[in-house]
Amino acid sequence: MKRIIVVGGGAGGLELVSHLSRHFGKSDAVQVTLVDRCRTHIWKPLLHEVAAGVIDKHSDGVEYGMHASMNGYEFQLGNMSDIDTERRQITLDALIDDNGEVILPSRQLDYDYLVLAVGSVSNDFGTPGVSDYCYMLDSLAEAEKFHRALINQLLKVNASENDKAELHVAIVGGGATGTELAAQLHHIANLARAYGMPKMSAQRLKVTILEAGERILPALPERIAASARQALSKLSIDVKEGCKVVEADEQGFVTGEDSRLDADLMVWAAGVKAPPMLADMGAFETNRVNQILVRDTLQSTRNDEIFVIGDCCGVQRDDGSWVPPRAQSAHQMAETVNDNLRRALNDKPLKAFTYRDYGSLVHLSKYSTVGSLMGSLANSSMFVEGRLARLVYKSLYNMHQFAVHGYIRGMFKILSRKVGNAVSLKLKLH
């Protein structure tokens, strides 16, 4: 039996095991195993919505154990801490509960082919105080942690005897995550009035986005950035461009101009990097953001039997730029590795990965959706906004559902979500 282990159940990892398990079924020739340190998958572009409280893991998440049972692969809960490339073996840390008791001891899993899809973590660029005082929306646990703090702060402002009391939220990073979260927070502040906080509204919320670059959404065309900036301005969200944060403390941020911005909640969304452990292992060639360097087949440059996909994969294009850490990149990489694993098992030549930029969209809650379509496919981009952009944005999530669940189950999942959104609470308080 050939053993394929996929480490990381993000967009790329979960789509890959779904494709492989549907292809091989209950075959005795191939065993597919997914390893993740969490029990639940949430599509990473939705984490800011979990943080704001407009969705939760129960309605929009995928339980790995249940999904594995329904699709015929094995799920192992645990954190990978080491790889022995000579023995073709990975080590999982002991699984420990909240009381410090060992549930499962440290384990070793053997593989014939290993796929690393461990995603990314926030890059604080060594800024003092960030790891101690800021929320980072790297994972479902972090998003839920921020949401609990947000609800507590909303309750605090609502209960204040000072009618001028405000909730100050500072977000470092004017990329998609930062701008989308800012718009969602404005929406949530107004929703709170209907959920036991009658004194709360967006007028008592002050959101500031701090972007070190010349403009927000630096990876997207200027027209998209300008449209998003205008939409944020209408919501009274303060956007400070060219503003570098040099330190974070308990009260807020210190900027490059030696000025301060105090805040009740601080979010760091200024960039990502692959987990440092990948570089620390010494088993791979990595770039400056810890991504594993790969060949055009998405195999590690040092190991034929190890493939890499998603945010932790370093693919340099002909123009010297790197394939961006986006959900569409992970999706395309998962499709290539799915094909290449089947080819490898049948001793066929592997195919090269080609990244295609289908454009980018920024969804500013219910207020606006802007973006570009087609991207490099037409050597140009088509600007879209409004209902068309919102429809395309939703279709991207639907495509992920189809990849994970198949078309029939995926359609039922989409319909169930629509019904759930129509009858459930608009703001999650738990």
C-alpha positions in Angstrom: 0.0 0.0 0.0 1.3 3.5 -0.9 0.8 6.0 1.8 0.1 9.7 1.0 0.1 12.1 3.9 -1.1 15.7 3.5 -0.2 18.0 6.4 -2.5 21.0 6.7 -6.2 21.1 6.0 -6.5 24.6 4.6 -8.0 25.5 1.2 -5.4 23.5 -0.8 -4.9 20.6 1.6 -8.5 19.8 2.2 -9.3 20.1 -1.6 -6.4 17.8 -2.3 -7.4 15.0 0.0 -11.0 15.3 -1.2 -9.8 14.8 -4.8 -7.5 11.9 -3.9 -10.1 10.1 -1.7 -12.8 10.4 -4.4 -10.4 9.0 -7.0 -8.9 6.1 -5.0 -12.0 5.4 -3.0 -11.5 2.5 -0.6 -8.6 1.1 -2.7 -6.2 -1.2 -0.9 -3.4 0.2 -3.0 -3.4 3.8 -1.7 -4.0 5.2 1.8 -4.7 8.9 2.1 -4.2 10.7 5.5 -4.8 14.3 6.4 -3.0 15.8 9.4 -4.1 19.0 11.1 -3.8 20.5 14.6 -7.4 21.7 14.5 -10.6 19.7 14.3 -12.5 22.2 12.0 -11.7 23.8 8.7 -12.8 27.3 7.8 -12.0 28.8 4.4 -9.2 31.3 5.3 -10.7 34.2 3.3 -13.7 34.0 5.8 -11.7 34.3 9.0 -12.3 38.0 9.2 -16.0 37.3 9.1 -15.6 34.8 12.0 -13.7 37.5 13.9 -16.4 40.0 13.3 -19.1 37.5 14.2 -21.2 37.3 11.0 -20.4 33.6 10.6 -19.3 30.8 12.9 -17.6 27.5 12.6 -20.8 25.5 13.2 -22.6 26.7 10.1 -19.6 27.4 7.8 -17.0 24.9 9.0 -16.0 21.4 7.9 -15.3 18.9 10.7 -12.3 17.0 9.5 -13.2 13.7 11.2 -16.7 13.7 9.8 -15.5 14.7 6.3 -12.8 11.9 6.4 -15.4 9.3 7.4 -17.7 10.4 4.5 -14.9 10.5 1.9 -12.8 7.5 2.8 -9.5 8.9 4.0 -7.9 9.0 7.5 -7.7 12.1 9.7 -5.0 12.5 12.3 -5.3 15.3 14.9 -1.9 16.7 15.8 0.9 19.2 15.2 3.7 18.1 13.0 7.0 18.9 14.7 9.6 17.1 12.6 10.3 15.3 9.3 12.8 12.5 8.8 13.3 12.6 5.0 15.6 9.6 5.0 13.1 7.3 6.8 10.2 9.1 5.1 8.5 9.7 8.5 6.9 12.7 10.2 6.5 13.2 13.9 3.4 14.5 15.6 3.6 16.2 19.0 1.7 14.7 21.9 -2.0 15.8 22.0 -2.6 17.5 25.4 -6.0 18.7 26.7 -6.7 22.0 28.5 -5.8 20.4 31.9 -2.4 19.3 30.7 -3.2 15.6 30.5 -1.9 13.6 27.5 -4.7 12.4 25.2 -2.4 10.9 22.6 1.4 10.4 22.9 3.9 11.6 20.3 3.5 9.6 17.1 5.4 8.8 14.0 3.7 8.4 10.6 5.4 6.8 7.6 4.8 8.1 4.1 5.6 7.3 0.6 4.5 10.7 -0.6 4.2 13.8 1.7 2.4 17.0 0.8 3.1 20.0 3.0 0.2 22.5 3.0 0.8 24.1 6.4 -0.3 27.6 5.3 1.1 30.8 6.7 1.3 32.9 9.9 1.3 36.7 10.4 4.6 38.4 9.8 5.3 41.0 12.5 8.7 41.9 10.9 10.2 41.8 14.4 8.2 44.8 15.6 8.4 45.0 19.4 5.2 44.3 21.3 3.1 42.9 18.4 3.1 39.3 19.5 2.1 40.4 23.1 -0.6 42.9 22.4 -2.1 42.3 18.9 -4.6 39.9 17.5 -3.6 38.0 14.4 -6.2 36.3 12.3 -4.0 33.4 11.3 -6.4 30.6 12.4 -9.9 29.8 13.6 -8.8 29.9 17.2 -7.3 33.4 16.8 -10.5 34.7 15.0 -12.7 33.3 17.7 -10.4 34.9 20.4 -10.7 38.3 18.7 -14.5 37.9 18.4 -14.9 37.3 22.2 -12.8 40.4 22.9 -14.9 42.4 20.4 -18.2 41.4 22.0 -16.8 42.2 25.5 -15.7 45.7 24.3 -19.1 46.3 22.6 -20.9 45.4 25.9 -18.5 47.7 27.8 -19.2 50.7 25.6 -23.0 50.1 25.6 -23.0 49.9 29.5 -20.9 53.1 29.9 -22.6 56.0 31.6 -20.6 58.3 29.3 -22.7 58.8 26.2 -19.5 59.8 24.3 -17.6 56.6 25.1 -16.2 54.9 22.0 -14.6 51.7 20.9 -11.3 52.3 19.2 -10.0 49.5 16.9 -6.6 49.9 15.1 -5.8 47.6 12.2 -2.2 47.4 10.9 -2.1 46.4 7.3 -4.2 47.8 4.5 -4.5 44.5 2.5 -7.6 42.5 1.8 -7.9 41.2 5.4 -7.5 44.6 7.0 -9.9 46.5 4.8 -12.5 43.8 4.8 -12.4 43.5 8.6 -12.7 47.2 9.0 -15.9 47.3 7.0 -17.4 44.3 8.8 -16.7 45.9 12.2 -18.7 49.0 11.0 -21.6 46.7 10.1 -21.4 44.8 13.4 -21.5 48.0 15.5 -24.9 48.8 14.0 -26.2 45.3 14.3 -25.4 45.3 18.0 -28.3 47.5 18.7 -30.7 44.7 17.9 -28.8 42.2 20.1 -29.1 43.6 23.6 -26.9 46.7 23.1 -29.3 49.5 22.3 -26.8 52.3 22.9 -24.2 50.9 20.5 -23.9 52.0 16.9 -21.2 52.7 14.3 -21.1 56.3 15.5 -19.5 55.0 18.7 -17.0 52.9 16.8 -13.7 54.4 15.6 -11.7 52.2 13.2 -8.2 53.2 11.9 -6.2 51.3 9.3 -2.5 51.9 9.3 -0.7 51.0 6.1 3.1 51.4 5.8 3.0 51.5 2.0 1.9 54.3 -0.3 -1.6 53.0 -0.5 -4.0 50.3 0.7 -4.4 47.1 -1.3 -0.9 47.5 -2.7 -1.1 44.1 -4.5 -4.1 45.2 -6.5 -4.6 47.8 -9.3 -4.8 51.5 -8.2 -8.4 51.8 -9.4 -9.5 49.0 -7.0 -7.6 50.6 -4.1 -9.1 54.0 -4.9 -12.7 52.6 -5.0 -12.1 50.7 -1.7 -10.6 53.8 -0.1 -13.7 55.8 -1.1 -16.1 53.2 0.3 -14.2 53.1 3.6 -14.2 56.9 3.8 -18.0 56.9 3.5 -18.1 54.6 6.6 -15.9 57.1 8.5 -13.1 54.6 8.7 -9.8 56.5 9.0 -7.1 55.2 6.5 -3.6 56.3 7.3 -1.3 55.5 4.3 2.5 55.8 4.5 2.3 55.2 8.3 4.8 52.7 9.7 4.3 51.1 13.1 7.5 50.8 15.1 6.2 49.4 18.3 3.0 48.1 20.0 2.2 48.4 23.7 -0.8 47.8 25.9 -2.4 51.1 25.0 -1.9 51.1 21.3 0.8 51.7 18.6 3.8 54.0 18.2 4.3 55.1 14.6 7.4 56.1 12.7 6.7 59.8 13.4 7.1 59.2 17.1 3.3 59.7 17.5 0.8 57.4 19.2 -2.5 55.9 18.2 -4.3 54.5 21.3 -6.8 51.7 20.8 -8.9 49.2 22.8 -8.4 46.4 20.2 -5.3 46.0 18.0 -5.1 43.8 15.0 -2.0 43.0 13.0 -2.7 42.1 9.4 0.5 43.5 7.8 1.7 40.4 5.9 2.3 36.7 6.1 5.2 34.3 6.1 5.4 30.5 6.2 5.8 28.9 9.6 9.4 29.3 10.9 9.7 25.6 11.7 10.0 24.9 7.9 13.3 26.8 7.8 14.4 25.6 11.2 14.2 21.9 10.1 17.1 22.3 7.7 15.5 19.8 5.3 14.5 22.3 2.7 15.7 25.3 0.7 13.6 28.3 1.8 13.2 32.0 0.9 13.2 35.0 3.1 9.6 34.4 4.3 10.3 30.7 5.1 8.5 29.3 2.0 9.9 26.0 0.7 11.4 26.3 -2.7 10.1 23.9 -5.3 10.6 22.8 -8.8 8.0 23.4 -11.5 6.4 20.1 -10.6 5.8 21.5 -7.0 8.3 19.0 -5.6 10.7 20.2 -3.0 14.1 21.0 -4.6 15.7 18.5 -2.2 13.1 15.6 -2.1 11.3 14.0 -5.0 8.7 12.5 -2.7 7.7 15.8 -0.9 5.3 18.1 -2.6 4.4 21.6 -1.3 1.2 23.7 -1.9 -0.4 26.8 -0.7 1.1 29.8 1.3 4.1 27.8 2.4 5.1 27.0 -1.2 7.7 29.2 -2.9 7.2 29.4 -6.6 9.2 32.1 -8.4 7.9 33.2 -11.8 9.9 34.2 -14.9 9.6 37.9 -14.0 11.2 37.3 -10.6 8.0 37.7 -8.7 6.6 35.0 -6.4 3.2 33.3 -6.7 1.1 35.2 -4.2 -0.3 33.5 -1.1 -3.9 33.5 -2.1 -6.7 30.9 -2.0 -6.7 30.7 -5.8 -3.0 29.8 -5.7 -3.6 27.0 -3.3 -6.5 25.8 -5.4 -4.5 25.6 -8.5 -1.5 24.0 -6.7 -3.9 21.3 -5.3 -5.1 20.5 -8.8 -1.5 20.1 -10.1 -0.3 17.9 -7.2 -3.5 15.8 -7.4 -2.6 15.1 -11.0 1.1 14.6 -10.3 0.6 12.1 -7.4 -1.5 10.0 -9.7 1.2 10.2 -12.3 3.9 9.3 -9.9 2.0 6.3 -8.7 1.7 5.1 -12.3 5.4 5.9 -13.1 4.3 8.7 -15.6 6.1 12.0 -16.2 5.0 14.8 -13.9 3.5 18.0 -15.3 4.6 21.6 -14.6 2.6 24.0 -12.5 1.5 27.2 -14.2 -0.1 29.9 -12.1 -3.0 31.8 -13.7 -4.2 35.0 -12.1 -7.9 35.2 -12.4 -8.1 38.5 -10.7 -8.9 39.7 -7.1 -11.9 40.9 -5.2 -12.3 42.8 -2.0 -15.6 42.4 -0.1 -16.4 45.3 2.2 -19.3 43.7 4.1 -22.7 44.7 2.8 -21.4 48.1 1.6 -19.3 47.4 -1.4 -17.4 44.7 -3.4 -14.7 45.8 -5.8 -12.1 44.0 -7.8 -10.7 42.9 -11.2 -11.5 39.8 -13.2 -9.4 37.8 -15.7 -6.1 39.1 -14.6 -3.2 37.9 -16.7 -5.4 35.6 -18.8 -6.2 38.5 -21.0 -3.0 40.5 -20.2 -5.3 43.1 -18.7 -8.0 43.4 -16.0 -11.6 44.2 -16.1 -12.8 46.4 -13.2 -16.0 45.2 -11.5 -18.0 46.4 -8.6 -21.5 46.2 -7.1 -23.8 43.3 -7.6 -21.7 41.6 -10.3 -18.5 41.7 -8.1 -20.5 40.4 -5.1 -21.9 37.5 -7.2 -18.4 36.6 -8.4 -17.1 36.8 -4.8 -19.7 34.4 -3.6 -19.0 32.1 -6.5 -15.4 31.7 -5.3 -16.6 30.2 -2.0 -19.1 28.0 -3.9 -16.2 26.6 -6.0 -14.4 25.7 -2.8 -17.5 23.9 -1.6 -17.7 21.9 -4.8 -14.0 21.0 -4.6 -14.3 19.8 -1.0 -17.7 18.1 -1.1 -18.3 17.2 -4.7 -21.1 18.8 -6.8 -24.1 17.1 -5.2 -23.1 17.5 -1.6 -21.7 20.9 -2.4 -25.0 22.1 -3.7 -26.8 21.0 -0.6 -24.2 22.7 1.5 -24.7 26.0 -0.4 -28.5 25.7 -0.1 -28.2 24.9 3.6 -26.0 28.0 4.1 -28.5 30.2 2.3 -31.4 28.9 4.5 -29.3 29.2 7.6 -28.3 32.8 6.8 -32.0 33.6 6.3 -33.2 32.3 9.7 -30.2 32.5 12.0 -28.9 35.5 14.0 -27.1 38.1 12.0 -24.6 38.6 14.8 -23.0 35.7 16.7 -22.7 36.5 20.4 -21.0 33.2 21.5 
